[in-house]
Amino acid sequence: MMKNGDVTAIFGEKVFNLPKMKERLPEETYEAFLKTINEGTKLDFAVAEVVASAMKDWAIENGCTHYTHWFQPMTGLTAEKHDSFIEPTKDRTVIMKFSAKALVMGEPDASSFPSGGLRATFEARGYTAWDPTSFAFIKDHSLYIPTSFVSYTGEVLDKKTPLLRSEAAIDKAARRVLALFGKTPARVITYVGAEQEYFLVDKKLRNKRKDLLLTGRTLFGAMPAKGQEMDDHYFGQLKERVAAFMKEVDEELWKLGVFSKTKHNEAAPAQHEVAPVFSTANIASDHNQLTMEILKKVANHHDLYCLLHEKPYEGINGSGKHNNWSIGTSDGELLLKPGKKPEENVQFLLFFASVIKAVDEYSDILRLSVATAGNDHRLGAHEAPPAIVSVYLGDQLTTVVEQLINDGGVKYEAGKLIETGVETLPDIERDTTDRNRTSPFAFTGNRFEFRGPGSRQSIGGINIVLNSIVAQTLTEFAEELEGSTDIAHDALNLAIRTFKNHHRILFNGNGYSDEWVKEAERRGLPNLKTTPDALPYFKTEKSVKMFEAQGVFSRLEVETRGEIMMEEYNKTLHIEMLTMLEMAKQEILPACLSYTKSVAEGVAVKKSLGIKAPNEGKIVKDLTELTEDLMDKIAVLDKASAELPTEDAYKIGMYYKETVIPAMEDLRKTADTLETVVGKAYWPFPTYTDLLYSI
């Protein structure tokens, strides 16, 4: 238990981390394990045996009876199968045992996980393999072992394995480039910090809405009288109930070794954010999965429910997950740090140019890495970056790039002070770049912030793409420069040429504006507005060759992942469509008929008494017309449901986009209008006002 605010007393207490290993493992074993973590060398089986024994003893001391291989299938969630430590003895008692084999490999049933046709239902065997670079931890009296997940025939079925492959790819490519500058780090590492946005809602109210129960978002709901227009919630004072929830979240994350750093209210009512310190991409991905799980678990303790959907409420901001990405060496050098004179820092310019080239050449698959049914609701909706991918550099670095392109002398001002004008306040050192909240991919000092990801997404898939495309451009740079006799000159010229060739991707303006949409089209930048628009680009020959060249995906793995993503989109829309029809038919329509009848009977009584009530009569007429319109819209959606295509996932996806979604939007519009005129006592479920302002 944390005492006096001392986080160090609890941090990592549920993690079999390096201090615990150093304490419990023989020195030789510890050094071998450390080499695996730091240098990526394969762990000897004999070392794994010693680690397994020490890990088991520690877990049992902390109340564990079971262990589980914790993996990340293509559902985007995590999966686990628990086995106890017990082993029977000859005298029919038990001992507690955990072997290296049990630590290193598991065999969960793979038949029911998404595979895109890679595995038939009767082909059930799959394997999990221990990832020693991500520490084991304790949760709910089980020892959790982070693992990869592959099929019987060797194809990957998860997000961790290709993420590790992409890290290996960028490590190899970046070290080739650094070698040109006389540097030989043991490893090059990508770092990620994932800011997690979410909504909280009273659990009792959430349980009264079928749409929140089944889809995670409200399919109906009129805007409340007060939304986020006052800007009073953003960074506002934490409500007592929310503060208590956040305190427990932090403590649970710290115990699991998650570097939870920042918490605050977000822009929309009942919306909040938690953000960690940077970790390696692999660990950051594991930790973000844990963060989402802990948010939901702790919310339950406070009679709350955590909504991670990208757009739980219409008309107010949805939730994203900002993926802050950087690259550095194992000895601590940040490769995207400009320094005081970036125009003279050729190595920085080369790595910087490689990212810009990667984002421009592969903007389509970077866009599709954040393509989901939920995220389609927020991208480009004047609350999140547009579906058009562009890069924001800030004024000062843009000036550097422009002057390099135009062969002008570079005048660069770093660390300029902002004078506050108040004598008692210190002057503020200004960052080299401002922030552009409308940009999907913005440089923010020594990293790029990718603001496109949706709040429910695994960041594994996003960073697989980001690592892979940058590895590809760095590989191309290395191939061009290897053999150069004047690396400073040739590398600078390559960076300048890259800036010239990919200048179209740079944009510092307002990404929400209609003018930018027109300008992006003029520049030839793709505008892939929806998931069905984006997903075909995953399987293009260019995409396949890039993933194959970097050893991240095989052609078959690319094709099946595209199928999985399309099927997920279709299933999501199918559930939403059926839920909407059920709510409209079974809840909203009866409520409207009942209220109309009540008002009509009141009018009839008054009329029988000779009392004129023309306004009430008009209400009955309006209610009747709206209810008839509701029934017409239900019929349209019913018809769309009945005529769904049954073959070809992409054809089905386009049908949902072009036919089902417009029918759902029309039905919602009429239902939401009815909500504003039907008596609250008759409305069948909690309204936006109830949901957003109940905590």
C-alpha positions as CSV (number, residue, x, y, z in Angstrom):
1,M,0.0,0.0,0.0
2,M,1.3,3.4,-0.9
3,K,2.2,5.6,2.1
4,N,2.6,9.4,2.1
5,G,2.4,9.6,-1.7
6,D,5.6,7.6,-2.1
7,V,5.0,5.9,-5.5
8,T,8.3,4.1,-5.2
9,A,6.9,2.0,-2.4
10,I,4.4,0.3,-4.8
11,F,5.8,0.8,-8.3
12,G,6.4,-2.5,-10.0
13,E,5.4,-4.6,-6.9
14,K,3.4,-6.9,-9.2
15,V,6.1,-7.2,-11.8
16,F,8.9,-9.7,-12.1
17,N,11.2,-6.9,-13.1
18,L,15.0,-6.5,-13.2
19,P,15.4,-5.7,-9.4
20,K,13.5,-8.8,-8.5
21,M,15.5,-10.9,-11.0
22,K,18.8,-9.5,-9.8
23,E,17.8,-10.5,-6.2
24,R,16.5,-14.0,-7.1
25,L,18.6,-15.2,-10.0
26,P,22.3,-16.4,-10.0
27,E,24.5,-13.6,-11.3
28,E,25.4,-15.6,-14.5
29,T,21.7,-16.2,-15.2
30,Y,20.8,-12.6,-14.6
31,E,23.6,-11.3,-16.9
32,A,22.4,-13.7,-19.7
33,F,18.8,-12.5,-19.3
34,L,20.0,-8.9,-19.3
35,K,21.8,-9.4,-22.6
36,T,18.6,-10.8,-24.1
37,I,16.7,-7.7,-23.1
38,N,19.3,-5.2,-24.1
39,E,20.8,-6.8,-27.2
40,G,17.9,-9.0,-28.4
41,T,20.0,-12.2,-28.2
42,K,18.2,-15.6,-27.9
43,L,17.7,-16.9,-24.4
44,D,19.3,-20.3,-23.7
45,F,16.8,-22.9,-22.5
46,A,18.9,-23.7,-19.4
47,V,18.7,-20.0,-18.4
48,A,14.9,-20.1,-19.0
49,E,14.7,-23.1,-16.6
50,V,16.3,-21.1,-13.8
51,V,14.2,-18.0,-14.6
52,A,11.0,-20.2,-14.6
53,S,11.8,-21.6,-11.1
54,A,12.5,-18.1,-9.6
55,M,9.4,-16.6,-11.3
56,K,7.2,-19.4,-9.9
57,D,8.5,-19.0,-6.4
58,W,7.9,-15.2,-6.5
59,A,4.4,-15.6,-7.9
60,I,3.4,-18.2,-5.3
61,E,4.8,-16.0,-2.5
62,N,2.4,-13.3,-3.8
63,G,-0.7,-15.5,-3.8
64,C,-0.7,-16.9,-7.3
65,T,-2.0,-20.4,-8.0
66,H,-2.1,-20.2,-11.8
67,Y,-0.1,-18.9,-14.7
68,T,-1.3,-17.8,-18.1
69,H,0.3,-17.0,-21.5
70,W,-1.1,-13.5,-22.2
71,F,-1.3,-12.7,-25.9
72,Q,-2.9,-10.2,-28.3
73,P,-4.9,-11.9,-31.0
74,M,-6.3,-10.0,-34.0
75,T,-9.5,-9.0,-32.0
76,G,-7.5,-6.1,-30.7
77,L,-8.0,-7.3,-27.2
78,T,-6.0,-9.6,-25.0
79,A,-6.5,-13.3,-24.4
80,E,-5.5,-15.7,-21.7
81,K,-5.8,-19.4,-20.7
82,H,-5.0,-20.1,-17.0
83,D,-3.2,-23.3,-15.8
84,S,-2.5,-24.0,-12.2
85,F,1.1,-24.7,-10.9
86,I,0.0,-28.0,-9.4
87,E,1.5,-31.3,-10.6
88,P,0.3,-34.7,-9.2
89,T,2.7,-36.9,-7.2
90,K,2.8,-40.7,-6.9
91,D,1.1,-40.6,-3.5
92,R,-1.8,-38.6,-5.0
93,T,-0.8,-35.2,-3.5
94,V,0.4,-32.3,-5.5
95,I,3.6,-30.2,-5.8
96,M,3.9,-26.7,-7.3
97,K,5.9,-26.8,-10.5
98,F,6.7,-24.5,-13.4
99,S,9.1,-25.6,-16.0
100,A,11.0,-23.7,-18.7
101,K,8.9,-25.5,-21.3
102,A,5.7,-24.1,-19.6
103,L,7.3,-20.7,-19.5
104,V,8.6,-20.6,-23.0
105,M,5.7,-22.2,-25.0
106,G,2.0,-22.7,-24.7
107,E,-0.7,-24.2,-26.9
108,P,-4.1,-22.4,-26.8
109,D,-6.8,-23.3,-29.2
110,A,-6.5,-21.1,-32.2
111,S,-9.7,-22.0,-34.1
112,S,-12.0,-19.3,-32.7
113,F,-9.7,-16.3,-33.2
114,P,-9.8,-14.2,-36.3
115,S,-7.4,-15.5,-39.0
116,G,-8.8,-14.1,-42.3
117,G,-9.2,-17.6,-43.6
118,L,-5.6,-18.5,-42.6
119,R,-6.9,-21.3,-40.4
120,A,-10.1,-23.4,-40.8
121,T,-12.2,-24.1,-37.8
122,F,-11.0,-27.7,-37.6
123,E,-7.4,-26.5,-37.7
124,A,-7.3,-25.6,-34.1
125,R,-3.7,-25.8,-33.0
126,G,-1.8,-22.5,-32.2
127,Y,1.3,-21.7,-30.2
128,T,2.2,-18.9,-27.8
129,A,5.9,-18.1,-27.2
130,W,7.3,-16.1,-24.3
131,D,8.5,-12.6,-25.0
132,P,11.3,-12.1,-22.4
133,T,11.6,-8.4,-23.3
134,S,8.3,-7.6,-21.6
135,F,8.2,-8.5,-18.0
136,A,5.8,-11.0,-16.4
137,F,3.3,-9.6,-13.9
138,I,0.7,-10.7,-11.4
139,K,-3.0,-10.0,-11.7
140,D,-6.0,-11.7,-10.1
141,H,-3.9,-14.4,-8.5
142,S,-2.3,-15.5,-11.7
143,L,1.1,-15.0,-13.2
144,Y,0.8,-13.3,-16.6
145,I,3.5,-14.0,-19.1
146,P,3.5,-11.8,-22.2
147,T,3.7,-13.9,-25.4
148,S,3.4,-14.0,-29.1
149,F,0.8,-16.1,-30.9
150,V,1.3,-18.0,-34.1
151,S,-0.5,-20.7,-36.0
152,Y,0.5,-24.3,-36.4
153,T,1.9,-23.5,-39.8
154,G,3.9,-20.6,-38.5
155,E,1.9,-17.6,-39.7
156,V,1.3,-14.9,-37.1
157,L,-2.1,-14.6,-35.5
158,D,-1.4,-11.6,-33.2
159,K,-0.1,-8.0,-33.0
160,K,2.9,-8.6,-30.8
161,T,4.9,-10.8,-33.2
162,P,4.8,-8.4,-36.2
163,L,5.5,-5.5,-33.9
164,L,8.7,-7.2,-32.7
165,R,9.6,-8.0,-36.3
166,S,9.1,-4.3,-37.2
167,E,11.3,-3.3,-34.3
168,A,14.0,-5.6,-35.6
169,A,13.6,-4.1,-39.1
170,I,14.0,-0.5,-38.0
171,D,16.9,-1.5,-35.7
172,K,18.7,-3.1,-38.7
173,A,18.0,-0.2,-41.1
174,A,18.8,2.6,-38.6
175,R,22.1,1.0,-37.6
176,R,23.1,0.8,-41.3
177,V,22.6,4.5,-41.6
178,L,24.3,5.3,-38.3
179,A,27.3,3.2,-39.4
180,L,27.8,5.7,-42.2
181,F,28.4,8.4,-39.5
182,G,30.9,6.1,-37.6
183,K,28.4,5.1,-34.9
184,T,27.8,1.4,-33.8
185,P,25.2,1.3,-31.1
186,A,24.1,-2.1,-29.9
187,R,20.5,-1.4,-30.8
188,V,18.2,1.2,-32.2
189,I,14.9,1.4,-30.4
190,T,11.5,3.0,-31.2
191,Y,9.8,4.6,-28.2
192,V,6.1,5.2,-27.8
193,G,4.0,7.2,-25.4
194,A,0.2,6.5,-25.9
195,E,-2.1,9.1,-24.5
196,Q,-5.4,7.4,-23.7
197,E,-8.8,9.2,-23.8
198,Y,-12.0,7.8,-22.4
199,F,-15.4,8.6,-21.1
200,L,-17.0,7.7,-17.7
201,V,-20.7,7.1,-17.2
202,D,-22.7,6.0,-14.2
203,K,-22.9,2.2,-14.5
204,K,-26.6,2.0,-13.6
205,L,-27.5,4.4,-16.4
206,R,-25.3,2.6,-18.9
207,N,-27.0,-0.7,-18.1
208,K,-30.4,0.9,-19.0
209,R,-29.2,1.5,-22.6
210,K,-29.0,-1.5,-25.0
211,D,-26.8,0.4,-27.4
212,L,-24.1,1.1,-24.7
213,L,-24.4,-2.5,-23.6
214,L,-24.0,-4.1,-27.0
215,T,-22.0,-1.6,-29.1
216,G,-20.2,0.8,-26.7
217,R,-21.8,3.9,-28.2
218,T,-25.2,5.6,-28.2
219,L,-27.1,4.9,-31.4
220,F,-29.7,7.4,-30.4
221,G,-29.6,10.6,-28.4
222,A,-30.5,14.2,-28.8
223,M,-27.9,16.8,-27.8
224,P,-28.3,18.2,-24.3
225,A,-28.9,21.9,-23.7
226,K,-25.2,22.2,-22.7
227,G,-22.5,20.3,-24.5
228,Q,-18.8,21.4,-24.6
229,E,-19.3,24.8,-26.0
230,M,-18.4,26.6,-22.7
231,D,-14.9,24.9,-22.7
232,D,-15.3,24.5,-19.0
233,H,-14.5,20.8,-18.7
234,Y,-11.1,20.8,-20.5
235,F,-8.4,20.7,-17.8
236,G,-11.2,21.6,-15.3
237,Q,-11.3,20.7,-11.6
238,L,-11.7,16.9,-11.1
239,K,-15.0,15.9,-9.5
240,E,-14.6,14.0,-6.3
241,R,-15.9,10.7,-7.7
242,V,-13.7,11.0,-10.8
243,A,-10.6,11.9,-8.7
244,A,-11.1,8.8,-6.5
245,F,-11.4,6.7,-9.6
246,M,-8.2,8.2,-11.2
247,K,-6.3,7.7,-7.9
248,E,-7.0,4.0,-7.9
249,V,-6.2,3.7,-11.6
250,D,-2.8,5.3,-11.0
251,E,-2.0,3.0,-8.1
252,E,-3.1,-0.1,-10.0
253,L,-1.0,0.9,-13.0
254,W,2.0,1.7,-10.9
255,K,1.9,-1.7,-9.2
256,L,2.0,-3.2,-12.7
257,G,5.0,-1.2,-13.7
258,V,3.1,1.1,-16.0
259,F,4.6,4.6,-16.1
260,S,1.3,6.5,-15.6
261,K,2.2,10.2,-15.6
262,T,-0.6,12.5,-16.5
263,K,-4.3,12.7,-15.8
264,H,-6.9,15.4,-16.6
265,N,-10.3,16.2,-17.9
266,E,-10.7,16.3,-21.6
267,A,-12.7,18.6,-23.9
268,A,-16.1,16.9,-23.7
269,P,-18.2,16.5,-20.6
270,A,-17.4,13.2,-18.7
271,Q,-14.3,12.7,-20.9
272,H,-10.8,12.2,-19.4
273,E,-7.3,11.3,-20.3
274,V,-4.4,9.3,-18.8
275,A,-0.9,9.4,-20.4
276,P,2.3,7.5,-19.6
277,V,6.0,8.2,-19.8
278,F,7.6,6.8,-23.0
279,S,8.5,3.1,-23.2
280,T,9.8,0.9,-26.0
281,A,7.1,0.3,-28.6
282,N,6.6,-3.3,-27.5
283,I,6.3,-2.5,-23.8
284,A,4.2,0.6,-24.5
285,S,1.8,-1.7,-26.5
286,D,1.5,-4.2,-23.6
287,H,1.1,-1.4,-21.1
288,N,-1.7,0.3,-23.1
289,Q,-3.6,-2.9,-23.2
290,L,-3.2,-3.1,-19.4
291,T,-4.3,0.5,-19.1
292,M,-7.5,0.0,-21.0
293,E,-8.3,-3.1,-18.9
294,I,-7.5,-1.3,-15.6
295,L,-9.7,1.6,-16.6
296,K,-12.7,-0.7,-17.0
297,K,-11.9,-2.8,-13.9
298,V,-11.5,0.2,-11.6
299,A,-14.5,2.0,-13.0
300,N,-16.6,-0.9,-11.8
301,H,-15.3,-0.4,-8.2
302,H,-16.8,3.1,-8.3
303,D,-20.1,2.2,-9.9
304,L,-18.9,3.7,-13.1
305,Y,-18.4,2.3,-16.6
306,C,-15.5,3.3,-18.8
307,L,-16.4,3.9,-22.4
308,L,-13.5,3.4,-24.8
309,H,-15.5,3.8,-28.0
310,E,-14.1,6.4,-30.4
311,K,-17.5,8.2,-30.6
312,P,-19.8,7.2,-27.7
313,Y,-21.9,10.4,-28.1
314,E,-23.0,12.2,-31.2
315,G,-22.4,16.0,-31.3
316,I,-19.5,16.1,-28.9
317,N,-15.8,15.1,-29.2
318,G,-14.9,11.5,-29.5
319,S,-11.9,9.8,-28.0
320,G,-8.5,9.2,-29.6
321,K,-5.2,7.7,-28.6
322,H,-2.3,9.9,-29.5
323,N,0.7,7.8,-30.5
324,N,3.9,9.7,-29.7
325,W,6.6,8.0,-31.6
326,S,10.4,8.5,-31.5
327,I,13.6,6.6,-32.3
328,G,16.9,6.4,-30.4
329,T,19.9,4.3,-29.7
330,S,20.5,1.9,-26.8
331,D,23.1,4.3,-25.5
332,G,20.6,7.1,-25.1
333,E,20.9,9.2,-28.3
334,L,17.6,10.5,-29.7
335,L,17.8,10.4,-33.4
336,L,15.0,12.9,-34.0
337,K,16.4,15.6,-31.7
338,P,17.2,18.7,-33.8
339,G,19.7,20.2,-31.4
340,K,20.5,23.9,-31.4
341,K,21.5,24.0,-35.0
342,P,19.5,21.4,-36.9
343,E,20.6,22.8,-40.2
344,E,24.1,21.6,-39.4
345,N,23.0,18.3,-37.9
346,V,23.2,16.2,-41.0
347,Q,22.4,13.0,-39.2
348,F,19.2,14.5,-37.7
349,L,18.2,15.9,-41.1
350,L,18.6,12.4,-42.7
351,F,16.5,10.6,-40.1
352,F,14.0,13.5,-40.2
353,A,13.7,13.2,-44.0
354,S,13.3,9.4,-43.8
355,V,10.1,9.9,-41.7
356,I,8.7,12.5,-44.0
357,K,9.4,10.3,-47.0
358,A,7.8,7.3,-45.3
359,V,4.7,9.2,-44.4
360,D,4.2,10.6,-47.9
361,E,4.9,7.4,-49.8
362,Y,2.9,5.2,-47.5
363,S,0.2,7.6,-46.2
364,D,-2.5,5.2,-47.5
365,I,-1.5,2.4,-45.2
366,L,-0.7,4.8,-42.3
367,R,-4.3,6.0,-42.7
368,L,-5.7,2.4,-42.8
369,S,-3.7,1.5,-39.7
370,V,-6.3,3.6,-37.8
371,A,-9.3,2.5,-39.9
372,T,-12.1,1.1,-37.8
373,A,-15.9,1.5,-37.8
374,G,-15.7,3.5,-34.6
375,N,-12.9,5.8,-35.8
376,D,-14.7,6.7,-39.0
377,H,-17.1,8.8,-36.8
378,R,-14.3,11.1,-35.5
379,L,-11.7,11.4,-38.2
380,G,-12.3,14.7,-40.0
381,A,-15.2,15.6,-37.9
382,H,-13.7,19.0,-36.6
383,E,-12.6,17.3,-33.4
384,A,-9.9,15.0,-34.7
385,P,-7.3,15.1,-37.5
386,P,-8.8,14.6,-41.0
387,A,-8.5,11.4,-42.9
388,I,-6.0,13.2,-45.1
389,V,-2.5,12.4,-43.7
390,S,-0.1,15.3,-43.6
391,V,2.9,16.3,-41.5
392,Y,3.2,19.4,-39.3
393,L,6.7,20.7,-38.6
394,G,6.1,24.0,-36.9
395,D,7.4,27.3,-38.1
396,Q,11.0,27.0,-37.2
397,L,11.7,23.6,-38.7
398,T,9.6,24.5,-41.7
399,T,11.9,27.5,-42.2
400,V,14.9,25.2,-42.1
401,V,13.4,22.8,-44.6
402,E,12.3,25.6,-46.9
403,Q,15.7,27.3,-46.9
404,L,17.5,24.1,-47.5
405,I,15.2,23.4,-50.5
406,N,15.8,26.8,-51.9
407,D,19.6,26.7,-51.3
408,G,19.4,29.7,-49.0
409,G,21.4,30.4,-45.9
410,V,19.6,29.0,-42.9
411,K,18.7,31.3,-40.0
412,Y,17.3,29.2,-37.2
413,E,16.3,30.5,-33.7
414,A,16.2,27.9,-30.9
415,G,15.3,28.4,-27.3
416,K,13.9,31.9,-27.7
417,L,12.3,33.3,-24.6
418,I,8.7,34.4,-24.2
419,E,8.5,37.4,-22.0
420,T,5.5,37.3,-19.6
421,G,5.5,41.0,-18.8
422,V,5.2,40.3,-15.1
423,E,8.3,40.9,-13.1
424,T,7.7,38.2,-10.6
425,L,7.2,35.6,-13.2
426,P,10.1,33.9,-15.0
427,D,10.5,34.2,-18.7
428,I,9.5,31.0,-20.6
429,E,11.8,29.2,-23.0
430,R,9.8,28.6,-26.1
431,D,9.8,25.1,-27.8
432,T,11.2,24.8,-31.3
433,T,7.7,23.9,-32.6
434,D,4.2,25.0,-31.7
435,R,1.4,22.4,-31.5
436,N,-1.1,21.9,-34.2
437,R,-4.1,19.9,-32.8
438,T,-5.6,19.5,-36.3
439,S,-2.6,17.7,-37.8
440,P,-2.7,13.9,-37.9
441,F,1.2,13.6,-37.8
442,A,2.9,16.4,-36.0
443,F,6.6,16.9,-35.0
444,T,6.7,18.0,-31.4
445,G,10.3,18.5,-30.4
446,N,12.0,15.1,-30.6
447,R,9.2,12.9,-31.7
448,F,6.2,12.7,-34.0
449,E,2.7,12.6,-32.6
450,F,0.3,10.5,-34.6
451,R,-3.2,11.7,-33.6
452,G,-5.2,9.5,-35.8
453,P,-5.6,6.3,-33.7
454,G,-8.9,5.6,-32.1
455,S,-9.3,5.1,-28.3
456,R,-10.1,1.4,-28.4
457,Q,-7.3,0.5,-30.9
458,S,-4.3,-1.6,-30.0
459,I,-1.3,0.6,-30.7
460,G,0.5,-2.6,-31.8
461,G,-1.0,-2.4,-35.3
462,I,-0.3,1.3,-35.6
463,N,3.4,1.0,-34.7
464,I,3.9,-2.1,-36.9
465,V,3.0,0.2,-39.9
466,L,5.0,3.2,-38.6
467,N,8.1,1.2,-37.8
468,S,7.9,-0.7,-41.1
469,I,7.6,2.3,-43.4
470,V,10.4,4.2,-41.7
471,A,12.6,1.0,-41.8
472,Q,11.9,0.9,-45.6
473,T,13.0,4.4,-46.2
474,L,16.1,4.1,-44.0
475,T,17.0,1.0,-45.9
476,E,16.8,2.9,-49.2
477,F,18.9,5.7,-47.7
478,A,21.5,3.2,-46.5
479,E,21.7,1.5,-49.9
480,E,22.2,4.9,-51.7
481,L,24.8,6.2,-49.3
482,E,26.9,3.1,-48.6
483,G,30.2,3.5,-50.5
484,S,30.0,7.3,-50.3
485,T,33.4,9.0,-49.9
486,D,31.9,12.2,-48.5
487,I,29.1,11.2,-46.2
488,A,28.3,14.6,-44.8
489,H,27.9,16.1,-48.3
490,D,26.0,13.2,-49.8
491,A,23.7,12.7,-46.8
492,L,22.8,16.4,-46.7
493,N,22.1,16.4,-50.4
494,L,19.9,13.3,-50.0
495,A,18.0,14.9,-47.2
496,I,17.4,18.1,-49.2
497,R,16.3,16.0,-52.3
498,T,13.9,14.1,-50.1
499,F,12.5,17.3,-48.7
500,K,11.9,18.6,-52.2
501,N,10.4,15.3,-53.5
502,H,8.0,15.0,-50.5
503,H,7.2,18.6,-49.8
504,R,3.5,18.0,-50.6
505,I,3.0,16.1,-47.3
506,L,4.0,19.2,-45.2
507,F,1.2,21.3,-44.0
508,N,1.2,23.7,-41.0
509,G,-2.3,25.1,-41.4
510,N,-5.8,24.2,-40.2
511,G,-6.5,20.6,-41.0
512,Y,-10.2,21.0,-40.2
513,S,-10.8,23.6,-43.0
514,D,-12.6,22.9,-46.2
515,E,-9.8,24.8,-48.0
516,W,-7.3,22.1,-46.9
517,V,-9.4,19.4,-48.4
518,K,-9.3,21.1,-51.7
519,E,-5.6,21.9,-51.4
520,A,-4.8,18.3,-50.4
521,E,-6.6,17.1,-53.5
522,R,-4.6,19.5,-55.7
523,R,-1.4,18.1,-54.1
524,G,-2.5,14.6,-54.9
525,L,-2.8,13.5,-51.3
526,P,-5.3,10.6,-50.7
527,N,-8.5,11.4,-48.7
528,L,-9.6,7.9,-47.5
529,K,-12.6,9.0,-45.5
530,T,-13.9,5.6,-44.4
531,T,-12.6,2.1,-43.5
532,P,-13.9,0.5,-46.8
533,D,-12.1,3.3,-48.7
534,A,-8.8,2.7,-47.0
535,L,-8.5,-1.1,-46.5
536,P,-7.9,-2.1,-50.1
537,Y,-4.6,-0.2,-50.0
538,F,-3.3,-2.7,-47.4
539,K,-3.0,-5.4,-50.1
540,T,-1.5,-3.4,-52.9
541,E,1.7,-4.7,-54.5
542,K,3.6,-1.8,-53.1
543,S,2.4,-2.5,-49.6
544,V,3.1,-6.2,-49.8
545,K,6.6,-5.7,-51.2
546,M,7.4,-3.3,-48.4
547,F,6.2,-5.6,-45.6
548,E,8.0,-8.5,-47.2
549,A,11.2,-6.6,-47.7
550,Q,11.3,-5.6,-44.0
551,G,10.4,-9.2,-42.9
552,V,7.3,-8.0,-41.0
553,F,4.6,-9.8,-42.9
554,S,4.5,-12.4,-45.7
555,R,2.2,-11.9,-48.6
556,L,-0.3,-14.3,-47.1
557,E,-0.2,-12.5,-43.7
558,V,-0.9,-9.2,-45.4
559,E,-3.9,-10.6,-47.3
560,T,-5.4,-12.3,-44.3
561,R,-5.0,-9.2,-42.1
562,G,-6.9,-7.1,-44.6
563,E,-9.7,-9.6,-44.5
564,I,-9.8,-9.6,-40.7
565,M,-10.0,-5.8,-40.6
566,M,-12.8,-5.8,-43.1
567,E,-14.7,-8.5,-41.3
568,E,-14.4,-6.6,-38.1
569,Y,-15.8,-3.5,-39.7
570,N,-18.7,-5.5,-41.1
571,K,-19.5,-7.3,-37.9
572,T,-19.4,-4.0,-35.9
573,L,-21.9,-2.4,-38.3
574,H,-24.1,-5.5,-38.3
575,I,-24.4,-5.5,-34.5
576,E,-25.1,-1.7,-34.5
577,M,-27.8,-2.1,-37.2
578,L,-29.6,-4.9,-35.3
579,T,-29.3,-3.1,-32.0
580,M,-30.7,0.1,-33.6
581,L,-33.7,-1.8,-35.0
582,E,-34.4,-3.5,-31.7
583,M,-34.3,-0.2,-29.8
584,A,-36.5,1.5,-32.4
585,K,-39.1,-1.2,-32.5
586,Q,-39.2,-2.4,-28.9
587,E,-38.5,0.8,-27.0
588,I,-38.8,4.1,-28.9
589,L,-41.8,3.3,-31.1
590,P,-44.0,2.0,-28.1
591,A,-43.0,5.1,-26.1
592,C,-44.0,7.5,-28.9
593,L,-47.3,5.7,-29.4
594,S,-48.0,5.7,-25.7
595,Y,-47.2,9.4,-25.3
596,T,-49.2,10.4,-28.4
597,K,-52.2,8.4,-27.1
598,S,-52.0,10.1,-23.7
599,V,-51.9,13.6,-25.2
600,A,-54.7,12.7,-27.7
601,E,-56.9,11.4,-24.9
602,G,-56.4,14.6,-22.9
603,V,-57.4,16.7,-26.0
604,A,-60.5,14.4,-26.5
605,V,-61.6,15.0,-22.8
606,K,-61.2,18.7,-23.1
607,K,-63.1,18.7,-26.4
608,S,-66.0,16.7,-24.8
609,L,-66.2,19.4,-22.1
610,G,-66.3,22.2,-24.8
611,I,-62.7,23.3,-24.0
612,K,-60.7,24.3,-27.1
613,A,-57.1,23.2,-27.1
614,P,-55.7,23.9,-30.6
615,N,-52.1,23.9,-29.6
616,E,-52.4,20.5,-28.0
617,G,-54.2,19.2,-31.1
618,K,-51.2,20.4,-33.1
619,I,-48.9,18.5,-30.8
620,V,-50.9,15.3,-31.4
621,K,-50.7,15.9,-35.2
622,D,-46.9,16.5,-35.1
623,L,-46.3,13.5,-32.9
624,T,-48.4,11.3,-35.2
625,E,-46.5,12.5,-38.3
626,L,-43.1,12.0,-36.6
627,T,-44.0,8.6,-35.4
628,E,-45.2,7.6,-38.9
629,D,-41.9,8.9,-40.2
630,L,-40.1,6.8,-37.6
631,M,-42.0,3.7,-38.8
632,D,-41.0,4.5,-42.4
633,K,-37.4,4.8,-41.4
634,I,-37.5,1.5,-39.5
635,A,-38.9,-0.1,-42.6
636,V,-36.1,1.3,-44.7
637,L,-33.4,-0.1,-42.4
638,D,-35.3,-3.4,-42.1
639,K,-35.1,-3.6,-45.9
640,A,-31.4,-2.8,-46.0
641,S,-30.8,-5.5,-43.4
642,A,-32.7,-8.1,-45.5
643,E,-30.8,-7.3,-48.7
644,L,-27.2,-7.5,-47.3
645,P,-24.8,-9.2,-49.6
646,T,-23.5,-12.5,-48.3
647,E,-20.2,-12.9,-50.1
648,D,-17.0,-10.9,-50.4
649,A,-16.1,-8.9,-47.3
650,Y,-15.2,-5.8,-49.2
651,K,-18.5,-5.8,-51.2
652,I,-20.3,-6.2,-47.9
653,G,-18.3,-3.3,-46.4
654,M,-19.2,-1.0,-49.2
655,Y,-22.9,-1.9,-48.8
656,Y,-22.8,-1.0,-45.1
657,K,-21.1,2.3,-46.0
658,E,-23.4,3.3,-48.9
659,T,-26.7,1.8,-47.9
660,V,-26.9,0.8,-44.2
661,I,-25.2,3.7,-42.6
662,P,-27.3,6.4,-44.4
663,A,-30.4,4.4,-43.3
664,M,-29.2,4.3,-39.7
665,E,-28.5,8.1,-39.8
666,D,-32.0,8.8,-41.1
667,L,-33.6,6.7,-38.5
668,R,-31.6,8.3,-35.7
669,K,-32.5,11.8,-36.9
670,T,-36.2,11.2,-36.6
671,A,-35.8,9.3,-33.3
672,D,-33.7,12.1,-31.8
673,T,-36.3,14.7,-32.9
674,L,-39.0,12.6,-31.1
675,E,-36.9,12.5,-27.9
676,T,-37.1,16.3,-27.8
677,V,-40.9,16.3,-27.8
678,V,-41.9,13.1,-26.0
679,G,-42.4,13.5,-22.3
680,K,-39.4,12.4,-20.3
681,A,-41.4,10.0,-18.2
682,Y,-42.2,8.1,-21.4
683,W,-38.8,8.1,-22.9
684,P,-37.5,4.5,-22.5
685,F,-33.8,5.1,-21.6
686,P,-31.5,7.7,-20.1
687,T,-30.8,10.8,-22.2
688,Y,-27.5,12.5,-23.0
689,T,-28.1,15.0,-20.1
690,D,-28.5,12.0,-17.7
691,L,-25.4,10.2,-19.1
692,L,-23.0,13.2,-19.3
693,Y,-23.8,15.0,-16.1
694,S,-24.6,12.2,-13.6
695,I,-21.1,11.9,-12.1
